[in-house]
């Protein structure tokens, strides 16, 4: 992940990296926040696993 961020910073084109994770995935969210990502918004009932719907969380890192 750090290599992707470093490469994106160095290319002169990328200004923002975005990602989406399930809103309940606290470990992933903590990792992304440690890397500098900020929460941007929640997509309610965005994904379905065959049994139930889950909210998704959008996060972004501004370079």
Secondary structure, 3 states (H helix, E strand, C coil): CHHHHHHHHHCCCCCEEEEEEECCCHHHHHHHHHCCCEEEEEEEEEEECCCCEEEEEEEEEEC
